[in-house]
Amino acid sequence: MKTITIEGQLRTGLGKQATRLLRSEEKVPGVIYGGAKEVNFSAPATSFKTLVYTSEFQLAEVKVEGKAYRCILKDLQFDKVSDQLIHVDFLELVEDKKVIATIPIKFTGAAKGVKDGGKLITKMKVLKIKTLPKYLKENIEVDLTNLELNGNVRVEDVKENNYEILNSPRIPIASIVLTRQLKQEEAAGTPAAGAKPAAGAAKPAAAAAPAAAKPAAAAKK
């Protein structure tokens, strides 16, 4: 997994004045927690760019006073006016201690419903998981190959070894919906490709209705 290295300096002053001074020097204050002790540090704002401005899940190795801390990003604060990064929180990874992380979803496979003319709608981009640090990885793969028209892949369908998925199990991750053309075809009575008939739909008549009864024989004179 990709790891970003950040060279930081230990913070000695933690008040507002010290924080303002750091920001005037284009440095960002941060904190590392979750390990043996909390570490307050600062680093140049530019050193956080590749970690903050990306959708990828990455690790961070924060070096402070000759010691390296293996971490994951936990929280960010931005200035409401300038939108500049003003504070960063890291969680130190401890080998035998489970962590909660947000991992991107990677969709694989060509969905059957798309081949039948439907449209793929992705509803989630990440999953919140709990696991040991050694099992952390860049993404969670979700195979869409068997996803049919009007079908859904839900959180509960994702089976990932060593991961406890914390999202609600019934939330849809991806769906195949009917396109306008397919809806028009259905409205016109033409079944969409791959679509199954609705349950309880009337079956076509097996044979023509019996011939009408013959008129009674003419009355005898």
N, C-alpha and C positions, 0 to 999 in steps of 0.2 A: 504494500500500500504506500502511496505517496506520502512523504513526510516533509513538512516545511520547517526549516530551522530559523529560530528567532533569537537574536543576540540582545539580551536585556541587561539592565543595571538595577541593582537593589535600590528600593526607595527608602529613604530615611525620613522624609517628611510626608505626612499623610493628610495634612489639612488642606483647606480650599486654596490657600495662597500657594502652597507647594504644587498643587495640581494645576493651577493657572500658569505657573512658571514652566512646568513641563510642556503644557500645550503651546505656550508661546515659542518653545524650542522645537515645535513640531514632533513632539513625542507623545505617546499614548500610555497612560497608566493602566496596569493590569494586575490581576491577582491569580494565583494558582492555589487551589484548595483540593481537599480529598486525600492528601498524603499525610506524612507524619506531622507536617506543620504547614501553616499558610504562608505563602511567599508573595510579598508585594513588590512589584517591579515596574519598570517602564522600558519602552523600546521605541525606536523611530517609527513614525506612522507608516512609512513606506514598506517596512518589513512585514506588515500584516496584510498587504493587499492581496497576495496570491492565496491567502487562507480565507479572507473575509469575502472577497468579491468573486465567488464561484459557487456553483451548485454541487460541486464534488464533495465527497466526504474524505477528509484528509486528517492525518495526525500532525501534531506540532511538537517539535523538540525545542523547548525554551531553555536557553543557557543563561544562567544568572550566577555571577561570582564564581565561575569555574565549575558549577554543578549543572547537569542537564536533567530536565524534567520532561518525561514523555507524557503528552497531554492530548485531550480533545477540546475543541472549542465548545463552550457552554452558553455564553451570553455576550451580547454586544450592545453598546449604547452609542447613539448618534446624537449630535447636536440638532435640536428641533429647527433651528434657523439655517445653519450652514450645511447640515447633513454630514458633517465631518465625524469620523470615528473618535469618540472621547473616552471609552473605557472598554476593556476586554476581560472576560472571565474564562479561565481554563480549569478543567478538571484533570488532576493528575491520575494516570492509570497505575493501579496497583494490581499486581499479577493475580492475586486470589480474591479480588473484590469486584463484584459485578458492577457494571456501569449502565446508565441509560443513555442511548444515543439515537440520533435521527439519521437513518440510512436511505439514500436515494433508491428508487425502484428502476430497474432496467427491464423493459419489455422485450421479449424475444418471440420468434415464431410469426408466421403469417396467419392471421385469424381466418377461420373458415367463413365466418359471417361477412367479412370484408370481401372475400372471393365471390360470395353470393350477392354482392351489391350493397351491403350495409356500410355504415360509417363507424369507425372506431372512435370512441370518446374516452379519454383517460381522465379520471376524476381524482386521483391521488398521485403525487410525485415522490413521496417519501413515506417510510414507516418508522414508527417509534418502537425501539426494541430494548431489551435488557439482556446483557450477556457478559461473559468474562472478556477482558481486554484481548486475549489471544485469538478470539473468534471474530473480532471486528474486521470488516472488509468494506471495499469501496461501494458495493451496491448489492441489492437483493434482486435476483432474476425472477421474473414472472412470465411464464410461457402462455401465450395467447392462441396457440395453434388450434385448439378444440373449441374456441369461443364462437358460438353460433349467433345468428340473427336474434335480437331481443335478449341475448344472454348477458350475464354479468360475471366478472371475477370479483369475489369479495375477499376481505381481509382473512376470513376463516379458511379460504382456499390456499393460502400461502403456507407451505410447509418448509420451514428452514431449520435445519439441525442446529442445536445449541442456542437458538434464539427464542426468547419469550416476546411475542409481539403484543404490544400494549394498546394498540388501537382497537376500537369496538369491532368485534368480529363480523358484523353484518354490513359494514360500510362497503359500498362498491368501490373497487379500484379502477376497473375499466368495463366498458359496456359496448355492445354493438347495437346501433339504432338504425331504423329504417331511413333511407334517404327519401327525398321528395319523390323521386321517380318510382321507387318501390311502393310508396304510399298511394301514389296515383294508380299504379297497376292493381293494387289490392282493392282500391275503391271502384275500379272498373270491373272487378271480378276476376282479374288474372292473378293467380297466386304468385307471390314473390319467389324467386329461385331459392330453394333450400328451406322455404318456410313450411311449417307443419300445419295441417288443417286444425282449426280450433276444435277443442273438445266439445262433443255434443252436436257438432254440425250435422245437418240433415244429409243423409246418404242419397245418392241418385237412385231413381226408381229402377228396380231390377228388370222390369218389363213394362210394356205399355199396359194401360188399364184395360180390363176386359171389355170386349165389344159390348155396345149397348144391347139390351134385350131386344130380340126380334119382335116385330109387331104381331099381335095375335092373328091367327089364321082368319081369313075373311069369313064372315057369317054365311052359313049355308042359305041358299034361297029357299 
